[in-house]
């Protein structure tokens, strides 16, 4: 087992300034334009995409990881030049960056970038020891969650296809095989795509004072991590 941590956004209003860090953006084209960044979806870009300019909310602070999920960013990460340099030095494949300036108090900050990860590394998942869940619709209404026994990435993708009309298959608790790489992108995680860094890369990010980030141990579910009095609260403090 290798120790990996999921990159998530800070929930500390003292760090973000405003928990709704970004609520709108400037667009130089339609969000449906064929060259807009949102048309690049879990694959290496085949063109130079047009990006958006995120506008920070009132009182929001500049951080190295910007919290936003609006059009132009979605499930991708919006990071500072500092974070970009760290990734480029320590991650040699599977990621690319596109300049995406942001605006705060009518001042433009050009050194921000969308991180696009395009190599799903299911092959690095220890499926035997990870927890795989199927959330499916019940006949009488509502949903139920079922634990599945999955042995390999091939088995996982086959199960995903088999249950595609019944519900959603995802990794709830991730155990990573022993490996030398420092970054993993795993698409089918609880809560959406997961960006994971090794203990080594996590330490580099922390030592460089990068802000706006919380690191979730991959072997924990998001519910376990965020439970009142749980590990998140002990490490980062109570949510405001």
C-alpha positions in Angstrom: 0.0 0.0 0.0 1.2 3.5 -0.9 0.1 6.5 1.1 -1.9 8.9 -1.2 -4.0 12.0 -0.4 -6.8 13.5 -2.3 -6.6 17.2 -3.1 -9.7 19.0 -1.9 -10.6 22.7 -1.4 -10.2 24.3 2.0 -13.3 24.8 4.1 -11.7 27.5 6.2 -13.3 30.9 5.7 -10.2 32.5 7.3 -8.1 31.1 4.4 -10.5 31.6 1.6 -11.9 34.9 2.8 -15.3 33.8 1.5 -16.4 30.2 1.3 -18.1 31.1 -2.0 -14.7 32.0 -3.4 -15.8 32.2 -7.0 -19.4 32.5 -8.2 -19.0 34.0 -11.7 -16.6 34.4 -14.5 -15.9 36.4 -17.7 -16.2 34.4 -21.0 -14.7 35.5 -24.3 -16.8 32.9 -26.2 -19.9 30.8 -25.7 -19.5 28.0 -23.1 -20.8 25.7 -25.9 -18.0 26.8 -28.3 -16.1 23.8 -29.7 -12.8 25.3 -28.5 -14.0 26.2 -25.0 -12.1 24.5 -22.2 -15.2 22.5 -21.0 -15.1 20.6 -24.3 -11.8 19.0 -23.1 -13.1 16.2 -20.9 -10.7 13.7 -19.3 -8.5 13.7 -22.4 -5.4 15.5 -23.7 -6.4 18.6 -25.5 -6.2 18.4 -29.3 -6.3 22.2 -29.6 -5.4 25.3 -27.5 -8.7 25.8 -25.5 -10.3 29.1 -24.7 -10.5 29.5 -20.9 -12.6 31.6 -18.6 -11.6 34.4 -16.2 -12.8 33.5 -12.7 -14.0 36.5 -10.7 -13.4 36.3 -7.0 -16.4 37.0 -4.8 -16.5 39.9 -2.3 -13.9 39.4 0.4 -12.4 36.3 -1.2 -8.6 35.9 -1.0 -6.1 34.7 -3.5 -5.1 31.1 -2.8 -3.0 28.6 -4.6 -6.0 26.3 -5.2 -9.1 28.3 -6.1 -12.5 26.9 -5.1 -14.9 26.9 -8.1 -17.1 24.6 -10.0 -18.7 27.0 -12.5 -18.5 26.7 -16.3 -14.9 26.9 -17.5 -13.6 24.9 -14.5 -16.1 22.2 -13.5 -14.2 19.2 -12.2 -10.8 20.5 -13.2 -8.4 22.3 -10.7 -7.7 26.0 -10.9 -4.2 26.6 -9.5 -1.6 29.3 -9.1 1.8 29.5 -10.9 3.4 28.2 -7.8 1.3 25.0 -7.8 1.8 24.6 -11.5 5.6 24.7 -11.1 5.5 22.1 -8.3 3.4 19.8 -10.5 5.6 20.3 -13.6 8.7 19.5 -11.6 7.3 16.4 -9.9 4.7 15.0 -12.4 6.1 14.0 -15.8 3.0 12.8 -17.6 -0.8 12.8 -17.5 -1.4 16.5 -16.8 -1.4 19.8 -18.8 -2.0 23.4 -17.9 -3.9 26.2 -19.6 -3.6 29.8 -18.6 -6.8 31.1 -17.0 -6.4 34.5 -15.3 -8.6 35.5 -12.5 -10.0 38.9 -11.4 -10.1 40.3 -7.9 -11.5 43.8 -7.1 -11.2 44.6 -10.8 -7.5 43.7 -10.9 -6.5 40.9 -13.2 -4.1 38.2 -11.9 -2.6 36.5 -15.0 -0.6 33.7 -13.2 -3.4 31.1 -12.7 -4.0 27.9 -14.7 -6.5 25.2 -15.3 -5.0 21.8 -14.5 -6.3 19.2 -16.9 -5.6 15.6 -16.0 -6.1 13.1 -18.8 -4.7 9.7 -17.7 -7.1 7.7 -15.5 -4.9 5.4 -13.4 -7.3 2.7 -12.5 -4.4 0.3 -13.0 -2.8 1.6 -9.8 -5.9 0.8 -7.7 -5.7 -2.1 -5.2 -9.3 -3.2 -5.9 -9.2 -6.1 -3.5 -8.6 -3.8 -0.5 -10.5 -0.7 -1.8 -14.2 -0.2 -1.1 -16.4 -0.1 -4.3 -20.0 1.0 -4.0 -23.0 0.9 -6.3 -25.6 3.5 -5.7 -28.7 2.3 -7.5 -32.4 3.1 -7.8 -34.8 1.0 -5.7 -37.9 -0.4 -7.4 -40.2 1.3 -4.8 -38.4 4.7 -5.1 -35.3 6.2 -3.6 -31.8 4.7 -3.8 -29.7 2.1 -2.0 -26.0 1.6 -1.7 -24.5 -1.8 -2.3 -20.9 -2.9 -1.7 -19.4 -4.8 -4.6 -16.4 -7.2 -4.7 -14.2 -6.0 -7.5 -10.8 -7.6 -8.2 -9.3 -5.5 -11.0 -9.6 -2.4 -13.2 -11.0 -4.6 -16.0 -13.5 -6.0 -13.6 -14.5 -2.5 -12.4 -15.1 -1.2 -15.9 -17.1 -4.3 -16.8 -19.3 -3.8 -13.7 -19.7 -0.1 -14.5 -21.0 -1.0 -17.9 -23.2 -3.8 -16.6 -24.9 -1.5 -14.0 -25.0 1.6 -16.2 -28.8 1.6 -16.4 -29.3 0.9 -12.7 -27.1 3.4 -11.0 -23.6 4.8 -10.4 -20.5 2.7 -9.5 -17.7 4.5 -7.6 -14.6 4.0 -5.4 -15.5 5.0 -1.8 -12.2 4.1 -0.2 -9.1 4.0 -2.3 -6.1 1.8 -1.6 -3.2 2.5 -3.9 -0.7 -0.2 -5.0 3.0 0.4 -4.2 4.4 2.7 -6.8 7.0 5.3 -7.5 4.8 7.9 -9.1 3.7 11.0 -7.1 0.3 11.8 -8.8 -2.8 9.8 -9.6 -6.0 10.9 -11.4 -8.8 8.5 -10.6 -12.0 9.4 -12.4 -14.6 7.3 -10.7 -14.4 8.4 -7.1 -17.1 9.3 -4.6 -18.0 12.9 -5.1 -16.5 13.1 -8.6 -13.0 12.8 -10.1 -10.1 12.5 -7.6 -6.7 14.2 -7.8 -4.3 12.3 -5.5 -0.7 13.1 -4.5 1.9 10.9 -2.7 3.2 11.6 0.8 6.3 13.0 -0.9 4.4 15.5 -3.2 2.0 16.4 -0.4 5.0 17.4 1.8 6.5 19.5 -1.1 3.2 21.4 -1.5 2.9 22.0 2.2 6.6 23.1 2.5 6.0 25.6 -0.2 3.1 27.2 1.8 0.5 26.5 -0.8 -2.9 27.7 0.4 -6.6 26.8 -0.2 -5.9 23.0 0.0 -6.8 20.2 2.3 -5.5 16.7 1.9 -7.8 13.7 2.5 -6.1 10.3 3.1 -7.2 8.1 0.2 -8.3 5.2 2.4 -11.0 7.3 4.1 -14.4 7.9 2.6 -15.5 11.5 2.4 -18.1 10.9 5.1 -15.5 9.5 7.5 -13.1 12.4 6.8 -15.7 15.1 7.3 -17.6 13.6 10.3 -17.9 15.9 13.3 -14.9 15.4 15.6 -13.2 13.3 12.9 -9.9 13.5 11.2 -10.6 16.6 9.1 -11.7 18.6 12.1 -8.6 17.5 14.1 -6.2 18.5 11.3 -7.9 21.6 9.9 -10.3 22.8 12.5 -14.1 23.0 12.6 -16.0 24.2 9.5 -17.3 27.8 10.1 
